[in-house]
């Protein structure tokens, strides 16, 4: 357990990042690249961790 003020601050920051990443993963986002669910590729639905060389945007978007 972190006993110094800096150690407690770092532990709190790490917990906050973990919760943020968990929320992204549970809502359909990607914690690895930090992308929100509604920002995935419009053509294929993949996140920024994947290559999109073959993606074509749907007509009208």
C-alpha positions as CSV (number, residue, x, y, z in Angstrom):
1,X,0.0,0.0,0.0
2,X,1.3,3.5,-0.9
3,X,2.1,5.4,2.3
4,X,3.6,8.6,1.0
5,X,1.4,11.4,-0.4
6,X,3.0,10.9,-3.9
7,X,2.5,7.1,-3.7
8,X,-1.2,7.6,-2.8
9,X,-1.6,10.1,-5.6
10,X,0.0,7.7,-8.1
11,X,-2.2,4.9,-6.9
12,X,-5.3,7.1,-7.2
13,X,-4.3,8.1,-10.8
14,X,-3.7,4.4,-11.7
15,X,-7.1,3.4,-10.4
16,X,-8.8,6.3,-12.3
17,X,-7.1,5.2,-15.5
18,X,-8.1,1.6,-14.9
19,X,-11.7,2.6,-14.4
20,X,-11.7,4.8,-17.6
21,X,-10.2,1.9,-19.6
22,X,-12.7,-0.5,-18.2
23,X,-15.6,1.8,-19.1
24,X,-14.3,2.2,-22.6
25,X,-14.1,-1.6,-23.0
26,X,-17.5,-2.3,-21.5
27,X,-19.3,0.4,-23.7
28,X,-17.8,-0.8,-27.0
29,X,-14.7,1.4,-27.2
30,X,-11.1,0.4,-27.1
31,X,-8.9,1.0,-24.1
32,X,-5.7,0.3,-26.1
33,X,-6.1,3.2,-28.5
34,X,-8.6,5.2,-26.3
35,X,-11.3,5.5,-28.9
36,X,-14.9,6.0,-27.9
37,X,-17.5,3.6,-29.2
38,X,-19.1,6.2,-31.6
39,X,-15.7,7.0,-33.1
40,X,-15.0,3.6,-34.6
41,X,-14.6,3.3,-38.4
42,X,-17.9,4.0,-40.2
43,X,-17.0,1.4,-42.8
44,X,-15.9,-1.6,-40.8
45,X,-16.5,-0.7,-37.1
46,X,-12.9,-1.4,-36.1
47,X,-10.9,0.9,-33.9
48,X,-7.6,2.7,-34.5
49,X,-5.6,-0.4,-33.4
50,X,-6.5,-2.0,-36.8
51,X,-5.4,-1.1,-40.3
52,X,-8.1,0.2,-42.6
53,X,-6.5,-0.1,-46.0
54,X,-9.6,-1.8,-47.5
55,X,-12.3,0.3,-45.8
56,X,-14.6,2.3,-47.9
57,X,-16.9,4.8,-46.3
58,X,-20.6,4.1,-46.7
59,X,-22.3,6.3,-49.3
60,X,-23.9,9.4,-47.7
61,X,-21.4,9.7,-44.8
